[in-house]
Amino acid sequence: MKINNEILDAINTGKPIVALESTIIAQGMPYPKNIQIALAVEEEVRKIGAVPATIGIINGKIIIGMTQEEIHHLGHTKDVLKLSTREIPFCIAEKKDGATTVSATSYIAELVGIRVFATGGIGGVHRNAEHSFDISRDLDELAARNIIVVSAGAKSILDLAKTLEYLETKGVLVVGFKTNEFPAFYTRKSGLTISEVNSAKEIANIYNTKISLGIFSSILVANPIPQEYEIPKDKVDQWIDIAVSESQEKRIKGKKVTPFLLSRIVELSKGKALDANFELVKNNARVAAEIAKALHDN
């Protein structure tokens, strides 16, 4: 494991830190947008007064606090592995490059004491999961970790109602940041009601209370995309239906499903979905940094 000196100092001195995933660099967006957004998200964290820690694996070594050169490496390199927690040992032992998903990033962040993590949208229960049993490892990892994850809900391509039910079963507290409705990634509305919190301090207090009670699982902070960048739900649903139908025709399964669907939605939206993704990730990073600071102040 290699911990960037800035991150190591922040851990040792108790400075606020926000973990960031690397799948958005290797699988989530096309080049050069992937590198641009990775660096822009780090900058958003710094503006609020926290330290960004982008996490990934290069040549079999876990990197916590990737440098710009390391981010460029993951953004350019072909065949970077998409890592959930279970693939981390394989990637390290085989000395490969890997980009961490929500599950892998959560695991590594908690390993070194980072308590807040910002992502775009978590994985979840896929549509027709009753037949495919396709449920993201993200959900079980959130139940096993003890951190705060800020996301724009779950990815729109998923069955959001089943995802929330699964999180409830696993004991993961889901709260809406200044909303009582679970956001649906590109759009602010899903029709699914959740508990509302209105400040980073409130979230920090809930987290500390949870720790004091000995309840160990993550808190998912559902943070809606800024209204000015929202895409109408009917348009998103139309793109998703087309993308899902095409994925079934092509018999795309497993880890390849989500990257295919998201990429196809970007194409169908003529880039609007990519721009929305950019803005919602930056917005999540800002809220995560505020929470990290509130935890530090407590």
Helices and strands as residue ranges (DSSP letters): E 2-3, H 5-13, E 17-20, H 23-23, I 24-28, H 33-48, E 51-58, E 61-64, H 68-76, E 81-83, G 85-87, H 88-93, E 98-100, H 102-111, E 116-118, H 129-132, H 137-144, E 148-151, H 160-169, E 173-177, E 195-197, H 200-212, E 219-222, G 227-229, H 233-249, G 254-256, H 257-268, H 272-297
